Amino acid sequence: MSHVPTQAAFTSMNSGPYIVTTPVWCTVVRGFTLFFAFIIMVLAGILMHGYVLSANAFALVCVSCSAS
């Protein structure tokens, strides 16, 4: 049989539940990643606007929106 930990296994002796804090640099890196992803998405939209106006492009956009 496998051992199932109880609530007591996840709490420390005096301070309550054990919480893992995220370092500040990790949050900053995630912010830069989000910013650059947004810039790339906007640039891709600007570059393809006017060049791709077919049913295939519309289907591609619909599939990518429903997958996320």
mmCIF file as Biopython writes it, N, C-alpha, C and O atoms, coordinates in Angstrom:
data_model
#
loop_
_atom_site.group_PDB
_atom_site.id
_atom_site.type_symbol
_atom_site.label_atom_id
_atom_site.label_alt_id
_atom_site.label_comp_id
_atom_site.label_asym_id
_atom_site.label_entity_id
_atom_site.label_seq_id
_atom_site.pdbx_PDB_ins_code
_atom_site.Cartn_x
_atom_site.Cartn_y
_atom_site.Cartn_z
_atom_site.occupancy
_atom_site.B_iso_or_equiv
_atom_site.auth_seq_id
_atom_site.auth_asym_id
_atom_site.pdbx_PDB_model_num
ATOM 1   N N  . MET A ? 1  ? 0.835   -1.191 0.000   1.0 0.0 1  A 1 
ATOM 2   C CA . MET A ? 1  ? 0.000   0.000  0.000   1.0 0.0 1  A 1 
ATOM 3   C C  . MET A ? 1  ? 0.872   1.243  0.000   1.0 0.0 1  A 1 
ATOM 4   O O  . MET A ? 1  ? 1.958   1.257  0.579   1.0 0.0 1  A 1 
ATOM 5   N N  . SER A ? 2  ? 0.389   2.267  -0.647  1.0 0.0 2  A 1 
ATOM 6   C CA . SER A ? 2  ? 1.138   3.510  -0.674  1.0 0.0 2  A 1 
ATOM 7   C C  . SER A ? 2  ? 0.785   4.349  0.551   1.0 0.0 2  A 1 
ATOM 8   O O  . SER A ? 2  ? -0.314  4.273  1.101   1.0 0.0 2  A 1 
ATOM 9   N N  . HIS A ? 3  ? 1.755   5.140  0.943   1.0 0.0 3  A 1 
ATOM 10  C CA . HIS A ? 3  ? 1.566   6.010  2.098   1.0 0.0 3  A 1 
ATOM 11  C C  . HIS A ? 3  ? 0.959   7.335  1.640   1.0 0.0 3  A 1 
ATOM 12  O O  . HIS A ? 3  ? 1.521   7.996  0.767   1.0 0.0 3  A 1 
ATOM 13  N N  . VAL A ? 4  ? -0.163  7.728  2.205   1.0 0.0 4  A 1 
ATOM 14  C CA . VAL A ? 4  ? -0.815  8.993  1.882   1.0 0.0 4  A 1 
ATOM 15  C C  . VAL A ? 4  ? -0.499  9.976  3.003   1.0 0.0 4  A 1 
ATOM 16  O O  . VAL A ? 4  ? -0.890  9.752  4.148   1.0 0.0 4  A 1 
ATOM 17  N N  . PRO A ? 5  ? 0.214   11.080 2.684   1.0 0.0 5  A 1 
ATOM 18  C CA . PRO A ? 5  ? 0.553   12.031 3.750   1.0 0.0 5  A 1 
ATOM 19  C C  . PRO A ? 5  ? -0.678  12.746 4.281   1.0 0.0 5  A 1 
ATOM 20  O O  . PRO A ? 5  ? -1.621  13.017 3.539   1.0 0.0 5  A 1 
ATOM 21  N N  . THR A ? 6  ? -0.659  13.040 5.536   1.0 0.0 6  A 1 
ATOM 22  C CA . THR A ? 6  ? -1.773  13.747 6.167   1.0 0.0 6  A 1 
ATOM 23  C C  . THR A ? 6  ? -1.492  15.244 6.159   1.0 0.0 6  A 1 
ATOM 24  O O  . THR A ? 6  ? -0.429  15.675 5.712   1.0 0.0 6  A 1 
ATOM 25  N N  . GLN A ? 7  ? -2.421  16.023 6.642   1.0 0.0 7  A 1 
ATOM 26  C CA . GLN A ? 7  ? -2.261  17.474 6.700   1.0 0.0 7  A 1 
ATOM 27  C C  . GLN A ? 7  ? -1.079  17.850 7.583   1.0 0.0 7  A 1 
ATOM 28  O O  . GLN A ? 7  ? -0.413  18.852 7.325   1.0 0.0 7  A 1 
ATOM 29  N N  . ALA A ? 8  ? -0.812  17.072 8.607   1.0 0.0 8  A 1 
ATOM 30  C CA . ALA A ? 8  ? 0.290   17.376 9.513   1.0 0.0 8  A 1 
ATOM 31  C C  . ALA A ? 8  ? 1.635   17.305 8.796   1.0 0.0 8  A 1 
ATOM 32  O O  . ALA A ? 8  ? 2.585   17.970 9.207   1.0 0.0 8  A 1 
ATOM 33  N N  . ALA A ? 9  ? 1.730   16.510 7.731   1.0 0.0 9  A 1 
ATOM 34  C CA . ALA A ? 9  ? 2.990   16.394 7.004   1.0 0.0 9  A 1 
ATOM 35  C C  . ALA A ? 9  ? 3.309   17.659 6.217   1.0 0.0 9  A 1 
ATOM 36  O O  . ALA A ? 9  ? 4.468   17.883 5.868   1.0 0.0 9  A 1 
ATOM 37  N N  . PHE A ? 10 ? 2.322   18.483 5.930   1.0 0.0 10 A 1 
ATOM 38  C CA . PHE A ? 10 ? 2.524   19.681 5.138   1.0 0.0 10 A 1 
ATOM 39  C C  . PHE A ? 10 ? 2.621   20.947 5.981   1.0 0.0 10 A 1 
ATOM 40  O O  . PHE A ? 10 ? 2.764   22.035 5.424   1.0 0.0 10 A 1 
ATOM 41  N N  . THR A ? 11 ? 2.550   20.841 7.272   1.0 0.0 11 A 1 
ATOM 42  C CA . THR A ? 11 ? 2.646   22.017 8.127   1.0 0.0 11 A 1 
ATOM 43  C C  . THR A ? 11 ? 3.924   21.954 8.948   1.0 0.0 11 A 1 
ATOM 44  O O  . THR A ? 11 ? 4.394   20.874 9.305   1.0 0.0 11 A 1 
ATOM 45  N N  . SER A ? 12 ? 4.476   23.112 9.239   1.0 0.0 12 A 1 
ATOM 46  C CA . SER A ? 12 ? 5.658   23.150 10.097  1.0 0.0 12 A 1 
ATOM 47  C C  . SER A ? 12 ? 5.201   23.169 11.548  1.0 0.0 12 A 1 
ATOM 48  O O  . SER A ? 12 ? 4.005   23.195 11.839  1.0 0.0 12 A 1 
ATOM 49  N N  . MET A ? 13 ? 6.154   23.156 12.434  1.0 0.0 13 A 1 
ATOM 50  C CA . MET A ? 13 ? 5.823   23.040 13.862  1.0 0.0 13 A 1 
ATOM 51  C C  . MET A ? 13 ? 5.095   24.272 14.397  1.0 0.0 13 A 1 
ATOM 52  O O  . MET A ? 13 ? 4.139   24.129 15.160  1.0 0.0 13 A 1 
ATOM 53  N N  . ASN A ? 14 ? 5.519   25.470 14.020  1.0 0.0 14 A 1 
ATOM 54  C CA . ASN A ? 14 ? 4.973   26.657 14.670  1.0 0.0 14 A 1 
ATOM 55  C C  . ASN A ? 14 ? 4.240   27.617 13.739  1.0 0.0 14 A 1 
ATOM 56  O O  . ASN A ? 14 ? 3.351   28.341 14.186  1.0 0.0 14 A 1 
ATOM 57  N N  . SER A ? 15 ? 4.592   27.641 12.456  1.0 0.0 15 A 1 
ATOM 58  C CA . SER A ? 15 ? 4.127   28.744 11.621  1.0 0.0 15 A 1 
ATOM 59  C C  . SER A ? 15 ? 2.955   28.409 10.713  1.0 0.0 15 A 1 
ATOM 60  O O  . SER A ? 15 ? 2.577   29.264 9.912   1.0 0.0 15 A 1 
ATOM 61  N N  . GLY A ? 16 ? 2.374   27.269 10.776  1.0 0.0 16 A 1 
ATOM 62  C CA . GLY A ? 16 ? 1.244   26.950 9.920   1.0 0.0 16 A 1 
ATOM 63  C C  . GLY A ? 16 ? 1.677   26.269 8.637   1.0 0.0 16 A 1 
ATOM 64  O O  . GLY A ? 16 ? 2.710   25.601 8.607   1.0 0.0 16 A 1 
ATOM 65  N N  . PRO A ? 17 ? 0.891   26.430 7.565   1.0 0.0 17 A 1 
ATOM 66  C CA . PRO A ? 17 ? 1.196   25.713 6.318   1.0 0.0 17 A 1 
ATOM 67  C C  . PRO A ? 17 ? 2.505   26.174 5.684   1.0 0.0 17 A 1 
ATOM 68  O O  . PRO A ? 17 ? 2.900   27.333 5.815   1.0 0.0 17 A 1 
ATOM 69  N N  . TYR A ? 18 ? 3.159   25.265 5.009   1.0 0.0 18 A 1 
ATOM 70  C CA . TYR A ? 18 ? 4.419   25.557 4.323   1.0 0.0 18 A 1 
ATOM 71  C C  . TYR A ? 18 ? 4.112   26.150 2.966   1.0 0.0 18 A 1 
ATOM 72  O O  . TYR A ? 18 ? 3.441   25.515 2.152   1.0 0.0 18 A 1 
ATOM 73  N N  . ILE A ? 19 ? 4.589   27.352 2.706   1.0 0.0 19 A 1 
ATOM 74  C CA . ILE A ? 19 ? 4.319   28.053 1.456   1.0 0.0 19 A 1 
ATOM 75  C C  . ILE A ? 19 ? 5.649   28.332 0.760   1.0 0.0 19 A 1 
ATOM 76  O O  . ILE A ? 19 ? 6.568   28.888 1.362   1.0 0.0 19 A 1 
ATOM 77  N N  . VAL A ? 20 ? 5.743   27.944 -0.506  1.0 0.0 20 A 1 
ATOM 78  C CA . VAL A ? 20 ? 6.939   28.213 -1.287  1.0 0.0 20 A 1 
ATOM 79  C C  . VAL A ? 20 ? 6.773   29.572 -1.950  1.0 0.0 20 A 1 
ATOM 80  O O  . VAL A ? 20 ? 5.812   29.792 -2.687  1.0 0.0 20 A 1 
ATOM 81  N N  . THR A ? 21 ? 7.694   30.471 -1.694  1.0 0.0 21 A 1 
ATOM 82  C CA . THR A ? 21 ? 7.614   31.797 -2.293  1.0 0.0 21 A 1 
ATOM 83  C C  . THR A ? 21 ? 8.423   31.831 -3.588  1.0 0.0 21 A 1 
ATOM 84  O O  . THR A ? 21 ? 9.468   31.189 -3.697  1.0 0.0 21 A 1 
ATOM 85  N N  . THR A ? 22 ? 7.933   32.579 -4.555  1.0 0.0 22 A 1 
ATOM 86  C CA . THR A ? 22 ? 8.616   32.730 -5.835  1.0 0.0 22 A 1 
ATOM 87  C C  . THR A ? 22 ? 9.596   33.887 -5.732  1.0 0.0 22 A 1 
ATOM 88  O O  . THR A ? 22 ? 9.235   34.958 -5.244  1.0 0.0 22 A 1 
ATOM 89  N N  . PRO A ? 23 ? 10.844  33.690 -6.189  1.0 0.0 23 A 1 
ATOM 90  C CA . PRO A ? 23 ? 11.799  34.800 -6.152  1.0 0.0 23 A 1 
ATOM 91  C C  . PRO A ? 23 ? 11.372  35.937 -7.076  1.0 0.0 23 A 1 
ATOM 92  O O  . PRO A ? 23 ? 10.643  35.719 -8.044  1.0 0.0 23 A 1 
ATOM 93  N N  . VAL A ? 24 ? 11.823  37.134 -6.775  1.0 0.0 24 A 1 
ATOM 94  C CA . VAL A ? 24 ? 11.443  38.304 -7.555  1.0 0.0 24 A 1 
ATOM 95  C C  . VAL A ? 24 ? 11.952  38.185 -8.986  1.0 0.0 24 A 1 
ATOM 96  O O  . VAL A ? 24 ? 11.248  38.573 -9.917  1.0 0.0 24 A 1 
ATOM 97  N N  . TRP A ? 25 ? 13.161  37.657 -9.184  1.0 0.0 25 A 1 
ATOM 98  C CA . TRP A ? 25 ? 13.718  37.561 -10.534 1.0 0.0 25 A 1 
ATOM 99  C C  . TRP A ? 25 ? 12.872  36.659 -11.414 1.0 0.0 25 A 1 
ATOM 100 O O  . TRP A ? 25 ? 12.790  36.878 -12.622 1.0 0.0 25 A 1 
ATOM 101 N N  . CYS A ? 26 ? 12.246  35.655 -10.831 1.0 0.0 26 A 1 
ATOM 102 C CA . CYS A ? 26 ? 11.391  34.751 -11.602 1.0 0.0 26 A 1 
ATOM 103 C C  . CYS A ? 26 ? 10.151  35.498 -12.101 1.0 0.0 26 A 1 
ATOM 104 O O  . CYS A ? 26 ? 9.729   35.303 -13.241 1.0 0.0 26 A 1 
ATOM 105 N N  . THR A ? 27 ? 9.579   36.337 -11.270 1.0 0.0 27 A 1 
ATOM 106 C CA . THR A ? 27 ? 8.427   37.141 -11.666 1.0 0.0 27 A 1 
ATOM 107 C C  . THR A ? 27 ? 8.816   38.152 -12.745 1.0 0.0 27 A 1 
ATOM 108 O O  . THR A ? 27 ? 8.043   38.401 -13.671 1.0 0.0 27 A 1 
ATOM 109 N N  . VAL A ? 28 ? 10.005  38.730 -12.628 1.0 0.0 28 A 1 
ATOM 110 C CA . VAL A ? 28 ? 10.476  39.684 -13.634 1.0 0.0 28 A 1 
ATOM 111 C C  . VAL A ? 28 ? 10.684  38.987 -14.979 1.0 0.0 28 A 1 
ATOM 112 O O  . VAL A ? 28 ? 10.315  39.525 -16.023 1.0 0.0 28 A 1 
ATOM 113 N N  . VAL A ? 29 ? 11.274  37.790 -14.953 1.0 0.0 29 A 1 
ATOM 114 C CA . VAL A ? 29 ? 11.490  37.040 -16.193 1.0 0.0 29 A 1 
ATOM 115 C C  . VAL A ? 29 ? 10.155  36.679 -16.844 1.0 0.0 29 A 1 
ATOM 116 O O  . VAL A ? 29 ? 10.023  36.751 -18.065 1.0 0.0 29 A 1 
ATOM 117 N N  . ARG A ? 30 ? 9.177   36.296 -16.046 1.0 0.0 30 A 1 
ATOM 118 C CA . ARG A ? 30 ? 7.849   36.000 -16.598 1.0 0.0 30 A 1 
ATOM 119 C C  . ARG A ? 30 ? 7.201   37.238 -17.205 1.0 0.0 30 A 1 
ATOM 120 O O  . ARG A ? 30 ? 6.515   37.146 -18.224 1.0 0.0 30 A 1 
ATOM 121 N N  . GLY A ? 31 ? 7.412   38.385 -16.589 1.0 0.0 31 A 1 
ATOM 122 C CA . GLY A ? 31 ? 6.886   39.631 -17.133 1.0 0.0 31 A 1 
ATOM 123 C C  . GLY A ? 31 ? 7.513   39.966 -18.479 1.0 0.0 31 A 1 
ATOM 124 O O  . GLY A ? 31 ? 6.809   40.339 -19.417 1.0 0.0 31 A 1 
ATOM 125 N N  . PHE A ? 32 ? 8.849   39.835 -18.581 1.0 0.0 32 A 1 
ATOM 126 C CA . PHE A ? 32 ? 9.514   40.073 -19.863 1.0 0.0 32 A 1 
ATOM 127 C C  . PHE A ? 32 ? 9.045   39.083 -20.922 1.0 0.0 32 A 1 
ATOM 128 O O  . PHE A ? 32 ? 8.858   39.456 -22.081 1.0 0.0 32 A 1 
ATOM 129 N N  . THR A ? 33 ? 8.855   37.840 -20.539 1.0 0.0 33 A 1 
ATOM 130 C CA . THR A ? 33 ? 8.378   36.830 -21.481 1.0 0.0 33 A 1 
ATOM 131 C C  . THR A ? 33 ? 6.999   37.198 -22.010 1.0 0.0 33 A 1 
ATOM 132 O O  . THR A ? 33 ? 6.745   37.100 -23.210 1.0 0.0 33 A 1 
ATOM 133 N N  . LEU A ? 34 ? 6.117   37.617 -21.128 1.0 0.0 34 A 1 
ATOM 134 C CA . LEU A ? 34 ? 4.779   38.035 -21.538 1.0 0.0 34 A 1 
ATOM 135 C C  . LEU A ? 34 ? 4.828   39.255 -22.449 1.0 0.0 34 A 1 
ATOM 136 O O  . LEU A ? 34 ? 4.100   39.326 -23.439 1.0 0.0 34 A 1 
ATOM 137 N N  . PHE A ? 35 ? 5.689   40.215 -22.113 1.0 0.0 35 A 1 
ATOM 138 C CA . PHE A ? 35 ? 5.831   41.420 -22.921 1.0 0.0 35 A 1 
ATOM 139 C C  . PHE A ? 35 ? 6.322   41.085 -24.330 1.0 0.0 35 A 1 
ATOM 140 O O  . PHE A ? 35 ? 5.754   41.560 -25.313 1.0 0.0 35 A 1 
ATOM 141 N N  . PHE A ? 36 ? 7.372   40.274 -24.431 1.0 0.0 36 A 1 
ATOM 142 C CA . PHE A ? 36 ? 7.911   39.930 -25.747 1.0 0.0 36 A 1 
ATOM 143 C C  . PHE A ? 36 ? 6.945   39.060 -26.542 1.0 0.0 36 A 1 
ATOM 144 O O  . PHE A ? 36 ? 6.878   39.174 -27.766 1.0 0.0 36 A 1 
ATOM 145 N N  . ALA A ? 37 ? 6.197   38.194 -25.866 1.0 0.0 37 A 1 
ATOM 146 C CA . ALA A ? 37 ? 5.193   37.396 -26.575 1.0 0.0 37 A 1 
ATOM 147 C C  . ALA A ? 37 ? 4.110   38.289 -27.167 1.0 0.0 37 A 1 
ATOM 148 O O  . ALA A ? 37 ? 3.648   38.053 -28.283 1.0 0.0 37 A 1 
ATOM 149 N N  . PHE A ? 38 ? 3.707   39.306 -26.425 1.0 0.0 38 A 1 
ATOM 150 C CA . PHE A ? 38 ? 2.702   40.240 -26.931 1.0 0.0 38 A 1 
ATOM 151 C C  . PHE A ? 38 ? 3.239   41.028 -28.120 1.0 0.0 38 A 1 
ATOM 152 O O  . PHE A ? 38 ? 2.530   41.222 -29.108 1.0 0.0 38 A 1 
ATOM 153 N N  . ILE A ? 39 ? 4.493   41.486 -28.031 1.0 0.0 39 A 1 
ATOM 154 C CA . ILE A ? 39 ? 5.105   42.230 -29.141 1.0 0.0 39 A 1 
ATOM 155 C C  . ILE A ? 39 ? 5.182   41.352 -30.388 1.0 0.0 39 A 1 
ATOM 156 O O  . ILE A ? 39 ? 4.867   41.816 -31.484 1.0 0.0 39 A 1 
ATOM 157 N N  . ILE A ? 40 ? 5.591   40.104 -30.242 1.0 0.0 40 A 1 
ATOM 158 C CA . ILE A ? 40 ? 5.685   39.191 -31.384 1.0 0.0 40 A 1 
ATOM 159 C C  . ILE A ? 40 ? 4.302   38.938 -31.980 1.0 0.0 40 A 1 
ATOM 160 O O  . ILE A ? 40 ? 4.157   38.875 -33.201 1.0 0.0 40 A 1 
ATOM 161 N N  . MET A ? 41 ? 3.294   38.793 -31.134 1.0 0.0 41 A 1 
ATOM 162 C CA . MET A ? 41 ? 1.947   38.571 -31.638 1.0 0.0 41 A 1 
ATOM 163 C C  . MET A ? 41 ? 1.447   39.783 -32.425 1.0 0.0 41 A 1 
ATOM 164 O O  . MET A ? 41 ? 0.828   39.625 -33.477 1.0 0.0 41 A 1 
ATOM 165 N N  . VAL A ? 42 ? 1.711   40.985 -31.924 1.0 0.0 42 A 1 
ATOM 166 C CA . VAL A ? 42 ? 1.287   42.202 -32.624 1.0 0.0 42 A 1 
ATOM 167 C C  . VAL A ? 42 ? 2.032   42.346 -33.948 1.0 0.0 42 A 1 
ATOM 168 O O  . VAL A ? 42 ? 1.422   42.675 -34.966 1.0 0.0 42 A 1 
ATOM 169 N N  . LEU A ? 43 ? 3.335   42.107 -33.946 1.0 0.0 43 A 1 
ATOM 170 C CA . LEU A ? 43 ? 4.103   42.213 -35.183 1.0 0.0 43 A 1 
ATOM 171 C C  . LEU A ? 43 ? 3.659   41.180 -36.210 1.0 0.0 43 A 1 
ATOM 172 O O  . LEU A ? 43 ? 3.591   41.482 -37.401 1.0 0.0 43 A 1 
ATOM 173 N N  . ALA A ? 44 ? 3.359   39.975 -35.765 1.0 0.0 44 A 1 
ATOM 174 C CA . ALA A ? 44 ? 2.876   38.955 -36.695 1.0 0.0 44 A 1 
ATOM 175 C C  . ALA A ? 44 ? 1.535   39.370 -37.296 1.0 0.0 44 A 1 
ATOM 176 O O  . ALA A ? 44 ? 1.298   39.164 -38.486 1.0 0.0 44 A 1 
ATOM 177 N N  . GLY A ? 45 ? 0.663   39.948 -36.485 1.0 0.0 45 A 1 
ATOM 178 C CA . GLY A ? 45 ? -0.622  40.421 -37.001 1.0 0.0 45 A 1 
ATOM 179 C C  . GLY A ? 45 ? -0.465  41.557 -37.988 1.0 0.0 45 A 1 
ATOM 180 O O  . GLY A ? 45 ? -1.160  41.602 -39.004 1.0 0.0 45 A 1 
ATOM 181 N N  . ILE A ? 46 ? 0.453   42.485 -37.695 1.0 0.0 46 A 1 
ATOM 182 C CA . ILE A ? 46 ? 0.690   43.610 -38.608 1.0 0.0 46 A 1 
ATOM 183 C C  . ILE A ? 46 ? 1.272   43.113 -39.925 1.0 0.0 46 A 1 
ATOM 184 O O  . ILE A ? 46 ? 0.861   43.563 -40.995 1.0 0.0 46 A 1 
ATOM 185 N N  . LEU A ? 47 ? 2.235   42.180 -39.854 1.0 0.0 47 A 1 
ATOM 186 C CA . LEU A ? 47 ? 2.881   41.694 -41.066 1.0 0.0 47 A 1 
ATOM 187 C C  . LEU A ? 47 ? 1.936   40.882 -41.945 1.0 0.0 47 A 1 
ATOM 188 O O  . LEU A ? 47 ? 2.039   40.940 -43.171 1.0 0.0 47 A 1 
ATOM 189 N N  . MET A ? 48 ? 1.021   40.129 -41.346 1.0 0.0 48 A 1 
ATOM 190 C CA . MET A ? 48 ? 0.153   39.295 -42.177 1.0 0.0 48 A 1 
ATOM 191 C C  . MET A ? 48 ? -1.124  40.016 -42.610 1.0 0.0 48 A 1 
ATOM 192 O O  . MET A ? 48 ? -1.852  39.516 -43.467 1.0 0.0 48 A 1 
ATOM 193 N N  . HIS A ? 49 ? -1.403  41.179 -42.031 1.0 0.0 49 A 1 
ATOM 194 C CA . HIS A ? 49 ? -2.602  41.917 -42.403 1.0 0.0 49 A 1 
ATOM 195 C C  . HIS A ? 49 ? -2.469  42.418 -43.838 1.0 0.0 49 A 1 
ATOM 196 O O  . HIS A ? 49 ? -1.515  43.127 -44.159 1.0 0.0 49 A 1 
ATOM 197 N N  . GLY A ? 50 ? -3.376  42.072 -44.666 1.0 0.0 50 A 1 
ATOM 198 C CA . GLY A ? 50 ? -3.317  42.493 -46.049 1.0 0.0 50 A 1 
ATOM 199 C C  . GLY A ? 50 ? -2.698  41.473 -46.976 1.0 0.0 50 A 1 
ATOM 200 O O  . GLY A ? 50 ? -2.949  41.504 -48.181 1.0 0.0 50 A 1 
ATOM 201 N N  . TYR A ? 51 ? -1.893  40.568 -46.444 1.0 0.0 51 A 1 
ATOM 202 C CA . TYR A ? 51 ? -1.265  39.541 -47.275 1.0 0.0 51 A 1 
ATOM 203 C C  . TYR A ? 51 ? -2.058  38.242 -47.249 1.0 0.0 51 A 1 
ATOM 204 O O  . TYR A ? 51 ? -2.123  37.529 -48.250 1.0 0.0 51 A 1 
ATOM 205 N N  . VAL A ? 52 ? -2.651  37.941 -46.124 1.0 0.0 52 A 1 
ATOM 206 C CA . VAL A ? 52 ? -3.366  36.675 -45.972 1.0 0.0 52 A 1 
ATOM 207 C C  . VAL A ? 52 ? -4.830  36.999 -45.706 1.0 0.0 52 A 1 
ATOM 208 O O  . VAL A ? 52 ? -5.204  37.348 -44.586 1.0 0.0 52 A 1 
ATOM 209 N N  . LEU A ? 53 ? -5.638  36.885 -46.720 1.0 0.0 53 A 1 
ATOM 210 C CA . LEU A ? 53 ? -7.066  37.152 -46.578 1.0 0.0 53 A 1 
ATOM 211 C C  . LEU A ? 53 ? -7.865  36.027 -47.230 1.0 0.0 53 A 1 
ATOM 212 O O  . LEU A ? 53 ? -8.705  36.275 -48.094 1.0 0.0 53 A 1 
ATOM 213 N N  . SER A ? 54 ? -7.605  34.829 -46.824 1.0 0.0 54 A 1 
ATOM 214 C CA . SER A ? 54 ? -8.294  33.705 -47.442 1.0 0.0 54 A 1 
ATOM 215 C C  . SER A ? 54 ? -9.010  32.883 -46.379 1.0 0.0 54 A 1 
ATOM 216 O O  . SER A ? 54 ? -8.877  33.137 -45.182 1.0 0.0 54 A 1 
ATOM 217 N N  . ALA A ? 55 ? -9.759  31.909 -46.831 1.0 0.0 55 A 1 
ATOM 218 C CA . ALA A ? 55 ? -10.486 31.032 -45.915 1.0 0.0 55 A 1 
ATOM 219 C C  . ALA A ? 55 ? -9.529  30.179 -45.100 1.0 0.0 55 A 1 
ATOM 220 O O  . ALA A ? 55 ? -9.830  29.839 -43.956 1.0 0.0 55 A 1 
ATOM 221 N N  . ASN A ? 56 ? -8.380  29.828 -45.667 1.0 0.0 56 A 1 
ATOM 222 C CA . ASN A ? 56 ? -7.397  29.035 -44.922 1.0 0.0 56 A 1 
ATOM 223 C C  . ASN A ? 56 ? -6.844  29.806 -43.729 1.0 0.0 56 A 1 
ATOM 224 O O  . ASN A ? 56 ? -6.663  29.229 -42.656 1.0 0.0 56 A 1 
ATOM 225 N N  . ALA A ? 57 ? -6.575  31.088 -43.896 1.0 0.0 57 A 1 
ATOM 226 C CA . ALA A ? 57 ? -6.077  31.906 -42.798 1.0 0.0 57 A 1 
ATOM 227 C C  . ALA A ? 57 ? -7.143  32.056 -41.718 1.0 0.0 57 A 1 
ATOM 228 O O  . ALA A ? 57 ? -6.831  32.008 -40.528 1.0 0.0 57 A 1 
ATOM 229 N N  . PHE A ? 58 ? -8.394  32.235 -42.122 1.0 0.0 58 A 1 
ATOM 230 C CA . PHE A ? 58 ? -9.476  32.336 -41.144 1.0 0.0 58 A 1 
ATOM 231 C C  . PHE A ? 58 ? -9.620  31.043 -40.348 1.0 0.0 58 A 1 
ATOM 232 O O  . PHE A ? 58 ? -9.833  31.080 -39.136 1.0 0.0 58 A 1 
ATOM 233 N N  . ALA A ? 59 ? -9.504  29.911 -41.018 1.0 0.0 59 A 1 
ATOM 234 C CA . ALA A ? 59 ? -9.580  28.618 -40.336 1.0 0.0 59 A 1 
ATOM 235 C C  . ALA A ? 59 ? -8.416  28.440 -39.370 1.0 0.0 59 A 1 
ATOM 236 O O  . ALA A ? 59 ? -8.598  27.906 -38.276 1.0 0.0 59 A 1 
ATOM 237 N N  . LEU A ? 60 ? -7.219  28.884 -39.762 1.0 0.0 60 A 1 
ATOM 238 C CA . LEU A ? 60 ? -6.062  28.790 -38.897 1.0 0.0 60 A 1 
ATOM 239 C C  . LEU A ? 60 ? -6.245  29.629 -37.627 1.0 0.0 60 A 1 
ATOM 240 O O  . LEU A ? 60 ? -5.897  29.186 -36.532 1.0 0.0 60 A 1 
ATOM 241 N N  . VAL A ? 61 ? -6.785  30.824 -37.775 1.0 0.0 61 A 1 
ATOM 242 C CA . VAL A ? 61 ? -7.027  31.693 -36.614 1.0 0.0 61 A 1 
ATOM 243 C C  . VAL A ? 61 ? -8.089  31.083 -35.707 1.0 0.0 61 A 1 
ATOM 244 O O  . VAL A ? 61 ? -7.949  31.124 -34.484 1.0 0.0 61 A 1 
ATOM 245 N N  . CYS A ? 62 ? -9.142  30.523 -36.280 1.0 0.0 62 A 1 
ATOM 246 C CA . CYS A ? 62 ? -10.197 29.922 -35.463 1.0 0.0 62 A 1 
ATOM 247 C C  . CYS A ? 62 ? -9.684  28.723 -34.683 1.0 0.0 62 A 1 
ATOM 248 O O  . CYS A ? 62 ? -10.044 28.539 -33.521 1.0 0.0 62 A 1 
ATOM 249 N N  . VAL A ? 63 ? -8.848  27.908 -35.309 1.0 0.0 63 A 1 
ATOM 250 C CA . VAL A ? 63 ? -8.300  26.727 -34.625 1.0 0.0 63 A 1 
ATOM 251 C C  . VAL A ? 63 ? -7.358  27.146 -33.523 1.0 0.0 63 A 1 
ATOM 252 O O  . VAL A ? 63 ? -7.388  26.564 -32.439 1.0 0.0 63 A 1 
ATOM 253 N N  . SER A ? 64 ? -6.514  28.145 -33.767 1.0 0.0 64 A 1 
ATOM 254 C CA . SER A ? 64 ? -5.563  28.564 -32.740 1.0 0.0 64 A 1 
ATOM 255 C C  . SER A ? 64 ? -6.262  29.234 -31.567 1.0 0.0 64 A 1 
ATOM 256 O O  . SER A ? 64 ? -5.789  29.130 -30.435 1.0 0.0 64 A 1 
ATOM 257 N N  . CYS A ? 65 ? -7.371  29.915 -31.805 1.0 0.0 65 A 1 
ATOM 258 C CA . CYS A ? 65 ? -8.118  30.532 -30.709 1.0 0.0 65 A 1 
ATOM 259 C C  . CYS A ? 65 ? -8.863  29.500 -29.881 1.0 0.0 65 A 1 
ATOM 260 O O  . CYS A ? 65 ? -8.982  29.655 -28.666 1.0 0.0 65 A 1 
ATOM 261 N N  . SER A ? 66 ? -9.357  28.467 -30.506 1.0 0.0 66 A 1 
ATOM 262 C CA . SER A ? 66 ? -10.098 27.456 -29.753 1.0 0.0 66 A 1 
ATOM 263 C C  . SER A ? 66 ? -9.187  26.517 -29.013 1.0 0.0 66 A 1 
ATOM 264 O O  . SER A ? 66 ? -9.626  25.869 -28.063 1.0 0.0 66 A 1 
ATOM 265 N N  . ALA A ? 67 ? -7.906  26.413 -29.414 1.0 0.0 67 A 1 
ATOM 266 C CA . ALA A ? 67 ? -6.962  25.523 -28.737 1.0 0.0 67 A 1 
ATOM 267 C C  . ALA A ? 67 ? -6.439  26.129 -27.449 1.0 0.0 67 A 1 
ATOM 268 O O  . ALA A ? 67 ? -6.012  25.397 -26.556 1.0 0.0 67 A 1 
ATOM 269 N N  . SER A ? 68 ? -6.462  27.450 -27.333 1.0 0.0 68 A 1 
ATOM 270 C CA . SER A ? 68 ? -5.892  28.067 -26.133 1.0 0.0 68 A 1 
ATOM 271 C C  . SER A ? 68 ? -6.899  28.303 -25.059 1.0 0.0 68 A 1 
ATOM 272 O O  . SER A ? 68 ? -6.557  28.816 -23.994 1.0 0.0 68 A 1 
#
